[in-house]
Amino acid sequence: MARPCKTRKIAARPRAYYFKPRAVPLCELKESALGLDEFQALKYAELDGLEQAAAAARMGVSRQTFGNILASARRKLADAVVNGKALKIEGGPEELARPYCGGKKK
């Protein structure tokens, strides 16, 4: 029996949930679905330049799991760009993490 998927911490929701090639009607496109955890992994690794161990700690998963999530995200992103597919960002086993504000708890 497979182990249940662990909840991953997501720092923020994406500003846009759908990307598609220009001048092609959506009804003519195939889709590639990117999970929110994959979106967050791409952000940490590619934009923020975090090491896998640090990014994994922020997401609340192991370094190995982070690497697997990142590899999956890169494959899906490459598939969408190379094959002209629409890219849809959707849910998954995630939890919106609340940033620490430095204030006292009441």
ChimeraX commands (.cxc) that place a marker at each C-alpha (Angstrom):
marker #1 position 0.00,0.00,0.00 radius 0.5
marker #1 position 1.34,3.43,-0.94 radius 0.5
marker #1 position 2.11,5.92,1.76 radius 0.5
marker #1 position -0.30,8.88,1.96 radius 0.5
marker #1 position 0.96,12.16,0.52 radius 0.5
marker #1 position 2.34,14.57,3.13 radius 0.5
marker #1 position 1.00,18.13,3.17 radius 0.5
marker #1 position 3.44,20.63,1.65 radius 0.5
marker #1 position 3.71,24.23,2.87 radius 0.5
marker #1 position 3.04,26.85,0.21 radius 0.5
marker #1 position 4.19,30.42,0.93 radius 0.5
marker #1 position 1.79,32.18,-1.46 radius 0.5
marker #1 position -0.72,31.55,-4.21 radius 0.5
marker #1 position 0.29,32.29,-7.83 radius 0.5
marker #1 position -0.82,35.59,-9.38 radius 0.5
marker #1 position -2.15,33.73,-12.43 radius 0.5
marker #1 position -3.37,30.14,-12.66 radius 0.5
marker #1 position -3.37,29.65,-16.42 radius 0.5
marker #1 position -0.86,30.27,-19.23 radius 0.5
marker #1 position -1.34,29.46,-22.88 radius 0.5
marker #1 position 0.38,30.09,-26.20 radius 0.5
marker #1 position -0.60,33.34,-27.89 radius 0.5
marker #1 position -3.07,33.35,-30.78 radius 0.5
marker #1 position -4.22,29.75,-30.25 radius 0.5
marker #1 position -7.78,29.22,-29.00 radius 0.5
marker #1 position -7.92,27.41,-25.68 radius 0.5
marker #1 position -10.32,24.81,-27.05 radius 0.5
marker #1 position -7.59,23.67,-29.49 radius 0.5
marker #1 position -4.89,23.21,-26.84 radius 0.5
marker #1 position -3.87,20.25,-24.73 radius 0.5
marker #1 position -3.14,21.02,-21.07 radius 0.5
marker #1 position -0.30,20.33,-18.70 radius 0.5
marker #1 position -1.27,20.62,-15.00 radius 0.5
marker #1 position 1.27,21.95,-12.49 radius 0.5
marker #1 position 0.46,21.42,-8.80 radius 0.5
marker #1 position 0.85,24.24,-6.28 radius 0.5
marker #1 position 3.65,22.32,-4.59 radius 0.5
marker #1 position 5.47,22.09,-7.94 radius 0.5
marker #1 position 4.90,25.81,-8.50 radius 0.5
marker #1 position 6.41,26.56,-5.07 radius 0.5
marker #1 position 9.38,24.26,-5.70 radius 0.5
marker #1 position 10.14,26.06,-8.98 radius 0.5
marker #1 position 9.97,29.42,-7.24 radius 0.5
marker #1 position 12.33,28.37,-4.44 radius 0.5
marker #1 position 14.85,26.65,-6.73 radius 0.5
marker #1 position 14.85,28.89,-9.80 radius 0.5
marker #1 position 13.81,32.37,-8.64 radius 0.5
marker #1 position 14.94,32.43,-5.01 radius 0.5
marker #1 position 18.05,30.31,-5.69 radius 0.5
marker #1 position 17.64,28.23,-2.53 radius 0.5
marker #1 position 19.55,25.01,-1.95 radius 0.5
marker #1 position 17.34,21.91,-1.97 radius 0.5
marker #1 position 17.76,21.33,1.78 radius 0.5
marker #1 position 16.65,24.88,2.66 radius 0.5
marker #1 position 13.74,24.81,0.22 radius 0.5
marker #1 position 12.65,21.39,1.51 radius 0.5
marker #1 position 12.64,22.69,5.08 radius 0.5
marker #1 position 10.44,25.63,4.06 radius 0.5
marker #1 position 7.97,23.28,2.38 radius 0.5
marker #1 position 8.00,20.80,5.26 radius 0.5
marker #1 position 9.23,17.84,3.20 radius 0.5
marker #1 position 12.47,15.86,2.90 radius 0.5
marker #1 position 15.23,16.94,0.51 radius 0.5
marker #1 position 14.56,13.83,-1.60 radius 0.5
marker #1 position 10.85,14.67,-1.85 radius 0.5
marker #1 position 11.67,18.26,-2.78 radius 0.5
marker #1 position 13.96,16.98,-5.54 radius 0.5
marker #1 position 11.20,14.74,-6.87 radius 0.5
marker #1 position 8.66,17.59,-6.81 radius 0.5
marker #1 position 11.11,19.90,-8.61 radius 0.5
marker #1 position 11.94,17.30,-11.28 radius 0.5
marker #1 position 8.25,16.75,-11.94 radius 0.5
marker #1 position 7.63,20.51,-12.18 radius 0.5
marker #1 position 10.49,20.98,-14.65 radius 0.5
marker #1 position 9.19,18.12,-16.84 radius 0.5
marker #1 position 5.67,19.57,-16.93 radius 0.5
marker #1 position 6.91,23.09,-17.65 radius 0.5
marker #1 position 9.19,21.87,-20.45 radius 0.5
marker #1 position 6.35,19.78,-21.92 radius 0.5
marker #1 position 4.05,22.81,-22.00 radius 0.5
marker #1 position 6.63,25.13,-23.58 radius 0.5
marker #1 position 8.13,22.68,-26.10 radius 0.5
marker #1 position 4.83,21.13,-27.20 radius 0.5
marker #1 position 2.76,24.33,-27.15 radius 0.5
marker #1 position 0.38,23.22,-24.40 radius 0.5
marker #1 position -1.58,25.35,-21.96 radius 0.5
marker #1 position -0.17,25.32,-18.42 radius 0.5
marker #1 position -2.71,25.13,-15.61 radius 0.5
marker #1 position -1.63,25.65,-11.99 radius 0.5
marker #1 position -3.93,23.79,-9.64 radius 0.5
marker #1 position -4.12,22.39,-6.10 radius 0.5
marker #1 position -2.50,19.42,-4.46 radius 0.5
marker #1 position -1.53,18.29,-0.97 radius 0.5
marker #1 position -0.63,21.79,0.23 radius 0.5
marker #1 position -1.19,24.09,3.17 radius 0.5
marker #1 position -0.84,27.86,2.96 radius 0.5
marker #1 position 1.95,28.75,5.40 radius 0.5
marker #1 position 1.50,31.90,7.45 radius 0.5
marker #1 position 4.57,34.11,7.52 radius 0.5
marker #1 position 6.02,34.94,10.94 radius 0.5
marker #1 position 5.35,38.60,11.76 radius 0.5
marker #1 position 7.48,38.81,14.88 radius 0.5
marker #1 position 4.56,39.82,17.10 radius 0.5
marker #1 position 3.35,38.22,20.30 radius 0.5
marker #1 position 0.61,35.61,20.25 radius 0.5
marker #1 position -2.57,36.65,22.00 radius 0.5
marker link #1:1,2 radius 0.2
marker link #1:2,3 radius 0.2
marker link #1:3,4 radius 0.2
marker link #1:4,5 radius 0.2
marker link #1:5,6 radius 0.2
marker link #1:6,7 radius 0.2
marker link #1:7,8 radius 0.2
marker link #1:8,9 radius 0.2
marker link #1:9,10 radius 0.2
marker link #1:10,11 radius 0.2
marker link #1:11,12 radius 0.2
marker link #1:12,13 radius 0.2
marker link #1:13,14 radius 0.2
marker link #1:14,15 radius 0.2
marker link #1:15,16 radius 0.2
marker link #1:16,17 radius 0.2
marker link #1:17,18 radius 0.2
marker link #1:18,19 radius 0.2
marker link #1:19,20 radius 0.2
marker link #1:20,21 radius 0.2
marker link #1:21,22 radius 0.2
marker link #1:22,23 radius 0.2
marker link #1:23,24 radius 0.2
marker link #1:24,25 radius 0.2
marker link #1:25,26 radius 0.2
marker link #1:26,27 radius 0.2
marker link #1:27,28 radius 0.2
marker link #1:28,29 radius 0.2
marker link #1:29,30 radius 0.2
marker link #1:30,31 radius 0.2
marker link #1:31,32 radius 0.2
marker link #1:32,33 radius 0.2
marker link #1:33,34 radius 0.2
marker link #1:34,35 radius 0.2
marker link #1:35,36 radius 0.2
marker link #1:36,37 radius 0.2
marker link #1:37,38 radius 0.2
marker link #1:38,39 radius 0.2
marker link #1:39,40 radius 0.2
marker link #1:40,41 radius 0.2
marker link #1:41,42 radius 0.2
marker link #1:42,43 radius 0.2
marker link #1:43,44 radius 0.2
marker link #1:44,45 radius 0.2
marker link #1:45,46 radius 0.2
marker link #1:46,47 radius 0.2
marker link #1:47,48 radius 0.2
marker link #1:48,49 radius 0.2
marker link #1:49,50 radius 0.2
marker link #1:50,51 radius 0.2
marker link #1:51,52 radius 0.2
marker link #1:52,53 radius 0.2
marker link #1:53,54 radius 0.2
marker link #1:54,55 radius 0.2
marker link #1:55,56 radius 0.2
marker link #1:56,57 radius 0.2
marker link #1:57,58 radius 0.2
marker link #1:58,59 radius 0.2
marker link #1:59,60 radius 0.2
marker link #1:60,61 radius 0.2
marker link #1:61,62 radius 0.2
marker link #1:62,63 radius 0.2
marker link #1:63,64 radius 0.2
marker link #1:64,65 radius 0.2
marker link #1:65,66 radius 0.2
marker link #1:66,67 radius 0.2
marker link #1:67,68 radius 0.2
marker link #1:68,69 radius 0.2
marker link #1:69,70 radius 0.2
marker link #1:70,71 radius 0.2
marker link #1:71,72 radius 0.2
marker link #1:72,73 radius 0.2
marker link #1:73,74 radius 0.2
marker link #1:74,75 radius 0.2
marker link #1:75,76 radius 0.2
marker link #1:76,77 radius 0.2
marker link #1:77,78 radius 0.2
marker link #1:78,79 radius 0.2
marker link #1:79,80 radius 0.2
marker link #1:80,81 radius 0.2
marker link #1:81,82 radius 0.2
marker link #1:82,83 radius 0.2
marker link #1:83,84 radius 0.2
marker link #1:84,85 radius 0.2
marker link #1:85,86 radius 0.2
marker link #1:86,87 radius 0.2
marker link #1:87,88 radius 0.2
marker link #1:88,89 radius 0.2
marker link #1:89,90 radius 0.2
marker link #1:90,91 radius 0.2
marker link #1:91,92 radius 0.2
marker link #1:92,93 radius 0.2
marker link #1:93,94 radius 0.2
marker link #1:94,95 radius 0.2
marker link #1:95,96 radius 0.2
marker link #1:96,97 radius 0.2
marker link #1:97,98 radius 0.2
marker link #1:98,99 radius 0.2
marker link #1:99,100 radius 0.2
marker link #1:100,101 radius 0.2
marker link #1:101,102 radius 0.2
marker link #1:102,103 radius 0.2
marker link #1:103,104 radius 0.2
marker link #1:104,105 radius 0.2
marker link #1:105,106 radius 0.2
view
